[in-house]
Amino acid sequence: MSAQADKTPHPSRPLADPPSPSRGEGETEFAARSLLPSPLEGEGAQRADEGFANTKRARTEWRTTKTPVLRGFAKRMRHAPTEAETKLWTLLRNRRFAQYKFRRQLPVGDYVVDFVCLSHKLIIEADGSQHAENLRDLARDTYLRGQGFYLLRLWNNDILARPISVSDAVWAALQSAAR
């Protein structure tokens, strides 16, 4: 192989080396950019603790010493819902119900509520026969109403057998809670 063959540039390479900032040749892209102001100068953050403040905050007024334990319990309940809770959640989830945002199995104070629309402070409870005439539920309802929530209790049988009636009841509760 000849020395001339080694000096012939490859078609993918330019004929001359581009200017190298490390050799003091040409202008660096960084230097060219630093002369121009950022289009968003004064906006945004330089560090993680600067800039736009997150306006969504956790609801601390409902937190108690039991909250961490209740979160774990609520998570387990979300992973093992009853048949009625599954059917009701299918109706309420992902803003399917007239664009109202519902959350399920949310700790509020010392209790875990089945479904809640925080914007209207409406709590929906899917109850079985074990909740009939229950004194603990009475104390729970009193606490939740004291926190400003409107409660709607639905029987599991109604959720499973009459979903249209349940939808009407939820709609009516949302309208009355909005007032």
Order of alpha helices (4+ residues) and beta strands (2+ residues): alpha-alpha-alpha-alpha-beta-beta-beta-alpha-beta-alpha-alpha
